[in-house]
Amino acid sequence: MRLPSWISQHLAALRAVLVFTVILGLAYPFLMTGIAQIPGLRDKANGSVVQTADGKDVGSSLIGQSFTDADGKPVLTYFQSRPSAAGDGYDPTSTAASNLGPESIEDTLPVPGAVDDEGNPDEGSQSLLTQVCARSAEIGQREGVSGARPYCTPDGVGAVLRVFYSSGLTGSVTRAVSVNQAAPATPFISTYQGVTVESAKPGEDYSGGVLVAIRGDAPAQPAVPSDAVTASGSGLDPQISEDYAQLQVARVARERGADPAAVRDLVEANTTGRSLGFMGEPGVNVLTLNLALDRELPAR
């Protein structure tokens, strides 16, 4: 008995679905999984997992992590990673940048006593410039070098004024406000073009003034490298620059009671070169370096 054409068409479609399900949904994935487990490919296919000497998984060589204590403070016996804007830090499910650019130089100061719709205290928000300045000041203090950077105040915020002119955008200066320093802080400069600089009052609207960033006298090449104070685009980078690694050598050696030369040798051993020999810059894998420290130079 011949089936109606519409039934034959549906049966043919069902057979095609079953065949392609077996081929593409079962056979192909199993084949690729088997190939991925070939020696030489297994490590990368399994996530480049890094283990301690006793076989404990501690992370991936492809994803950075923080080396901080329960309070979020850096553990001084370890090399520190670069900042991360991925979730709470290095979260592969929230990989992202801060989405703040070079024009992000003015903070939103928290208003004392103010709360949001859920009753949480107003915390304000920091500009990218202030985040960089604060990190640089903190790292400089930790590593025993100057944390000064262009366009940063000595107390670690963006050196930015709102300048008011007599004719809107032109004319003589009538008022100048250090918008990232909340009153009663002392402004980072006392005067601007003959006008006394004020510290900002949280909640006051200064949008009528012109934003002016003040470079200051910091060196063009700060002692704290740029990757130490800025997050990567993914927020997951496991490497730091050679400059940032070398900056931390003295502190790590001191905290571990080790010879700085031995620490430098481990830094060199965990440094990878440029991709294909010419792309990018050399980088130091922080996780593998810290594991090597625990193995070769345990803290005394």
Secondary structure in CASP SS format (residue, H / E / C, confidence):
PFRMAT SS
TARGET T0000
AUTHOR 0000-0000-0000
METHOD secondary structure of the structure
MODEL  1
M C 1.00
R C 1.00
L C 1.00
P C 1.00
S H 1.00
W H 1.00
I H 1.00
S H 1.00
Q H 1.00
H H 1.00
L H 1.00
A H 1.00
A H 1.00
L H 1.00
R H 1.00
A H 1.00
V H 1.00
L H 1.00
V H 1.00
F H 1.00
T H 1.00
V H 1.00
I H 1.00
L H 1.00
G H 1.00
L H 1.00
A H 1.00
Y H 1.00
P H 1.00
F H 1.00
L H 1.00
M H 1.00
T H 1.00
G H 1.00
I H 1.00
A H 1.00
Q C 1.00
I C 1.00
P C 1.00
G C 1.00
L C 1.00
R H 1.00
D H 1.00
K H 1.00
A H 1.00
N C 1.00
G C 1.00
S C 1.00
V E 1.00
V E 1.00
Q E 1.00
T C 1.00
A C 1.00
D C 1.00
G C 1.00
K C 1.00
D E 1.00
V E 1.00
G E 1.00
S E 1.00
S C 1.00
L C 1.00
I C 1.00
G C 1.00
Q C 1.00
S C 1.00
F C 1.00
T E 1.00
D C 1.00
A C 1.00
D C 1.00
G C 1.00
K C 1.00
P E 1.00
V C 1.00
L C 1.00
T C 1.00
Y C 1.00
F C 1.00
Q C 1.00
S C 1.00
R C 1.00
P C 1.00
S C 1.00
A C 1.00
A C 1.00
G C 1.00
D C 1.00
G C 1.00
Y C 1.00
D C 1.00
P H 1.00
T H 1.00
S H 1.00
T C 1.00
A C 1.00
A C 1.00
S C 1.00
N C 1.00
L C 1.00
G C 1.00
P C 1.00
E C 1.00
S C 1.00
I C 1.00
E C 1.00
D C 1.00
T E 1.00
L C 1.00
P C 1.00
V C 1.00
P C 1.00
G C 1.00
A C 1.00
V E 1.00
D C 1.00
D C 1.00
E C 1.00
G C 1.00
N C 1.00
P E 1.00
D C 1.00
E C 1.00
G C 1.00
S E 1.00
Q C 1.00
S C 1.00
L H 1.00
L H 1.00
T H 1.00
Q H 1.00
V H 1.00
C H 1.00
A H 1.00
R H 1.00
S H 1.00
A H 1.00
E H 1.00
I H 1.00
G H 1.00
Q H 1.00
R H 1.00
E H 1.00
G C 1.00
V C 1.00
S C 1.00
G C 1.00
A C 1.00
R C 1.00
P C 1.00
Y C 1.00
C E 1.00
T C 1.00
P C 1.00
D C 1.00
G C 1.00
V C 1.00
G E 1.00
A C 1.00
V E 1.00
L E 1.00
R E 1.00
V E 1.00
F E 1.00
Y E 1.00
S C 1.00
S C 1.00
G E 1.00
L C 1.00
T C 1.00
G C 1.00
S C 1.00
V E 1.00
T E 1.00
R E 1.00
A E 1.00
V E 1.00
S E 1.00
V E 1.00
N E 1.00
Q E 1.00
A E 1.00
A C 1.00
P C 1.00
A C 1.00
T C 1.00
P C 1.00
F C 1.00
I C 1.00
S C 1.00
T E 1.00
Y E 1.00
Q C 1.00
G C 1.00
V E 1.00
T E 1.00
V E 1.00
E E 1.00
S E 1.00
A E 1.00
K C 1.00
P C 1.00
G C 1.00
E C 1.00
D C 1.00
Y C 1.00
S C 1.00
G C 1.00
G C 1.00
V E 1.00
L E 1.00
V E 1.00
A E 1.00
I C 1.00
R C 1.00
G C 1.00
D C 1.00
A C 1.00
P C 1.00
A C 1.00
Q C 1.00
P C 1.00
A C 1.00
V C 1.00
P C 1.00
S H 1.00
D H 1.00
A H 1.00
V C 1.00
T C 1.00
A C 1.00
S C 1.00
G C 1.00
S C 1.00
G C 1.00
L C 1.00
D C 1.00
P C 1.00
Q E 1.00
I E 1.00
S C 1.00
E H 1.00
D H 1.00
Y H 1.00
A H 1.00
Q H 1.00
L H 1.00
Q H 1.00
V H 1.00
A H 1.00
R H 1.00
V H 1.00
A H 1.00
R H 1.00
E H 1.00
R H 1.00
G C 1.00
A C 1.00
D C 1.00
P H 1.00
A H 1.00
A H 1.00
V H 1.00
R H 1.00
D H 1.00
L H 1.00
V H 1.00
E H 1.00
A H 1.00
N C 1.00
T E 1.00
T E 1.00
G C 1.00
R C 1.00
S E 1.00
L C 1.00
G C 1.00
F C 1.00
M E 1.00
G C 1.00
E C 1.00
P C 1.00
G E 1.00
V E 1.00
N E 1.00
V H 1.00
L H 1.00
T H 1.00
L H 1.00
N H 1.00
L H 1.00
A H 1.00
L H 1.00
D H 1.00
R H 1.00
E H 1.00
L C 1.00
P C 1.00
A C 1.00
R C 1.00
END
